[in-house]
């Protein structure tokens, strides 16, 4: 094993790009809530940078990527970064320092926790969110990451493909977000028709732009080299985002008017869907994957609204269902001509790969929803999960943090 300076530079740059996505999520979500809750919403994502960033190097990386225990979890051999140094790993990313691979994966863990927060804005206790986040990283994210990406993980051994996190990040976050929102219950006035309009659409657009930008590190960085596969994943990522943004805009137009909020959401849906496929499909296949993502996520969002489920910022519809579509589409469009380490999909005559993808999707759906429900109930009976009715009325910025987004700290 020898270190490649080009690969190392690309992984470190990609890690920084993925890190920037978490403030992007904060702005994307922050613009969609009411003025009185914007700082609270931003804080949820920023806190994930601190909390998950610490837990990852203490034990999260080891649980996810440590030596295998029965295909289900990693051992604690890497606890406190023991044995994770400047030399390459003999198992993962053999041309970059082990530390570079570790920190790249850590940025994925951080943003996955941040994504969930969009489901529970404007009503969750900050202390409870922190406890839930620590538990969820330990008992949901780490096992699933090991199943899919860990050496010996059972979904990896099955042959289910996930290039950059369609199941590990997006299905996990989206399905868990739905479970947590159902335990938490709807916002005060949600089912009475009280207006809950986004307070700052330009902030949403800025957040979506940062996400689109950072996603090139997310997907192309997952090639773990700076060569042709990274370039292919980069172009496929852009194609899917563009196709989904445009398709969502058209759907908006059919029903009423083309909106900035909808177009930004469509772009994110396309980015989500291409994530599991980016390094296994040709760049052109990003177009049907992105178009499909817009349609699937758009109508799932309408379904959620008709059912009056207050999964506030549609993490389930965009990430859960977008990731589900993307994982299944990987089993349709994948080709070993793009990546010899992958597999051919349905269009290449391999129907078995589609079955493997669906098995992976089903397993992660069931585990993430069930485990999150249990963890949410545990937090509910210990700390409680909701703020008081008065705090919800006043707004979480003041009630939980003593600050105003447009006025500063209270004295």
N, C-alpha and C positions, 0 to 999 in steps of 0.2 A: 504494500500500500504506500502510495506517495501522494503528498498534498499538491493539488493543482491551484495555483494562485488565481487563475481565472474563475474556476468553480467556487473557490472560497469567497472571492469578491462578490460573485453573483448571489451566493446564499446570504451573505451579510447584508447586501443591499436589499434583497428580497425580504429579509427579516425586518428591516427598517420600514419597508413598504407596507408589510402586513401590520406592523405596530401602528402605523398612521391610520389604518382602517378603523381602529377602535375609536379614536376621536372622530373619525368620519361617521361611524355609527351613532356616536353621541349627538352630533349635529343633525344627522338625518332624523333621529328620533326626537331630538329636542325641538326642532321646528314644527313637529306634528302635534305637540301637546299644547295645552292652554298656557297662557302667559305665567300663571301663578305656579306652574310646575316645571318650568323649563330647566332651572338649575338642578332640581332634584333628578331630572331625567339625564342631564349631562353627567351628574355625579355618579350615577349608577355605572355608566361605562368607564369613567375615569377610575373609579374605585376598583374595577376589575383589573386594570393595569397594575395596581399596587398589590391587591390581595392574591390574584392568581399568579402574577409574576413572582411573588415570593413562594407560594405553595408549589409552583412548578419546579423550582430548583431544589426545594427541600425534599419533596417526595413524589410530586406529580409525574415528573419525567420517568422516574424509576417504575412506578406503577404502570405506565403506558408502554415503555420501551425496554424495561428490564428483562432479564432472562425469563423465559416463558414458564407459567404455572398452568398446565392443563389446557392451554389454548385460551384461557380466560383473562389472565392478568399477568403483569410483570412482577418479578421479585424486587426486593428493596436493595439490590446490589448497588444501584446508583444513588442511593439516598444521600442528600447533601452534596450531590455531584461527585461522589466518590468514584474514581475510575473514569470520569468524564473530563478529558483534558485536551491538550493541543494536538494530540495525534488522532488520526482517523479512527473511527469505530471499525472493528472487524466485521460488523454486521450491517450497519447503516451508513450510507453516504461515504464510501471509501476514499474519496478524493478531497474531502474537506475535514477540518478539525472536528472531533466529536462535539466540542462546545458549540460550534457553528450549527450543526444539525440540531442540537438540543435547544438552542435559543430560537431557531426557526420554528420548531414544533411548539415551543412555548407561546409564541405569538398567536398560533391557531387556538390554543386552549383559552387564551385571554379573550379573543374576540367571540368565541363560542358562548362564553358566559355572558358577555356584554349583549349579544344578540337576544338572549332570553328576556332581558329586562324590558324590551318593548311591549311585552304582553301584559305587564303589571304596573305600568306607570300610573302616577296620579293617585295611588291608594296603598302602596305597600310600605311597611315600616323599613327604614334603612338598615337598622340592626338585624332585622329578620332576613333581609335580602343578603347581607353579608354572610350570615350563618348558612343560609340555603346555598349560596354560591360555593362555599368551602365544601359542604357536603356533596353537592352535585358534581363538582370537579373530581372528588375522590371516588364516589360510588357510581357515577354514570359516565362522565367523559373518559376517565382513565381506562375503565374496562373496554368501552367501545373502541377507543383509539388502539388498544392492544389487539382486539379482535381483528381489526381491519389492517393495521399497519405494523403491529408488533411482530417480531420474528417468532413464528409458531402460533400466532393468533388464529382462531378457528375459522373466521371468515376469509382470512388470507389463504389458509390452507385449502379451503373450499374453492377458491379461485374467484371470489367476488372482487370486482375492480372498483377502486375509488382513488382516482389520481390525486386529488387535492382536498377532499373533505366533503363530498356530497352527503355521505351517510354520517361520517364522524362529526362534522361541524353542523351542517344545515338540517338534516333530518333530526339529529339529536336535539339541536336548539329549538327547532320549530315544534316538534312533538312535545318536548318538555315544556315549552312556553304555553301550549294549550292546556296541559295538565295543571300547571301552576295557576293559570288564569281561572280555571274551573274551581280550584280549591279556594282561591282568593275571592271570587265573586265579582259582579260588575261594579263599575264606578257608580257613585251616588248620582242619581238622575239619568243614568244611561238608558234605562228602559222606559223612562217617562218622556223621552224626546228632548231632553235638555241639550242644547247645542254644545258640541265639543270639537269645534273647528280648530284646525292647525293655526298657530299664532304667527308663524314666520315661514312662509314657503321658500323664500330665498335661502334660508338656513338649510332647509331640506335639500334643495338643489346643490348647495355647497357640500353637504354631507355625502350625497350620491356621487358627486364628482370625485371626492376623495376616495370613496369606496371603489369606483371604477379604476382610478389611478392605482390604488394599492393592490387591487385584485391581480394586476400583472405579476406582482411578487408572489401573491397567494398561489396562483396557478402555474405560471412559468417557472417560479422558484421551486415548485414541487418536482421539477425534472431533476433537481439536485446537481445539475451540471449547467454550463453556460453554452451548450452546443445547439444542434439542430432541433432537438426535442423541445427545448425551452422556447425556441422561436415558434415552433408549430403550436404549442400550447398558448403562447402569447396571442397569436393571430386568431386562433379559435375562440379565445376569451373575448376579444374585441368584437368578433363577428356575432357571437351570441348576444352580447349586451346591446349592440346596435340593432339587431333584428328584433329583440324583445322590446326595446324602448319604442321603436317605430310601430310595432304591432299593437302595443298597449295604447299608444296615442290614437291609432285608428279605431280600436275598440271604444275608447272614450268618445271619440268623434261620432261613432255610430249611435251611441246611446244619448249623447248630449253635446259636449264640446271637448276638444283636446286640452288637457290640463297639464300644468307643470308637475303637480303632485303625482299624477298618473304616469307620466312619461318617466319621471325619476324612479318611481316604483318599478316600472317595467324594466328599466335598465338593471336594477338590482336583481330582479327575478331572472333575467337572462344570465347574469353573472353567477347566480346560485346554480342554475341548471347545468351550466357548462363545467362547473367545478369538478365533478367526478369523472367527466369525460375528456377534459382538456388535453391530456397527454396520450389518449388512446384513439382519438378520432381525427380525421383530416380537418384542416381549418374550415373548409366549406361546410362541413357538417355542423358547424356552430350556428349556421343560419336556421335550419329546421329545428334544432334544439332550442334556440332562443325564441323562435316564433311559437313553438309548442309551450314553452314556459309562460309566455305572456297569456296565452289562452287559458291554460290550466290555473295559473295563479289568479287571474282576473275573476274567473267564475267561482273559484274557491272563496275568494274574498266576498263576492256577492252572496254566496251560500252562508258564510259566517254571519254576515249582516242580517240576512233574512231570519236566521235562527236566533238573533239577538244574543250572541255570545260575545262578551266583552273581552276579547283577546285584542287588546287595545290598538296596537299598531301592525297587526296582521303578520306576526312572525310565523305563525302556522301556515297561513296561506302562501306567503312568499318563500320562506325558507324551508318549512316542512314539506309542502307540496311541490315547490320548485326543486328541492333536493330529491324528492321521490321521483319526479319526472326525469330529472337528470340522470339518476342512477339507473333507471329502467332504460332510458335512451342510450346509455353507455352500452348496454347489452344488445342494442339494435345496431348502432353505428360503429362500434369499435373495430379496429383493423390492426393486425400485426404488421402491416406495411408501414404504419405510423410508429408503432412501438412494439418491438419484438418481445418485450417483457410483459406485454398485455395478452390479449386474446382476440380472435375474430368474433364479431357479433352476429346477430340474426341476418343482416343483409349480406354477410359473407358466408352464410350457410351454417352458422353455428347456433342452433336454437338453444343448446344447452347453456350457453353463456347468459341468455336472457333469463333462464330459470335461476341461475346462480345469483344474478342481480336482484331478482324478485325475492329470493330467499333472504339475502342480506338486508333488503329494505324491510321485510316483515319482521325479522329478528330485532333490528334496531328500533323500529316503531314500537313493538311490544315492550321491549326492555326499557326504553327511554320513558315511555308514558307511565308504565307501572312503577318504576323506581322513583320517578319524579313525584308522582302522586304520594307515595309513601313518605318521601323526604319532606314534601310540602306539609303533609299532615303532622309530621313530627315537629316541624318548626311551629306550626299552628298551636300545638298543645304545650309548647315550651315558652316561646317568646310572644306568640301571637303573630299574625301576618299582616293585619290591617291597621292603619292609623285610625284614630277616632273619627266620628262623623264631623266634629268641629274642625279637626285638623284637615280633613279632606276638603271642607268648605273653604277654609282660609287658604289652603294650598300648601304643598309640601316644601316649597322653597323656604317659606317662613317657618312653618311648623317643625320641620325636620332639620333645617340647616341654618336658620336665622339669617338668610340672605334674600335679596331680591335680584332677579336677573338684570333689571333695568333700574338700578338704584343703589346697589351695593349692600354691604352688611348693615344689619340693624344695630343701633347703639343703645 
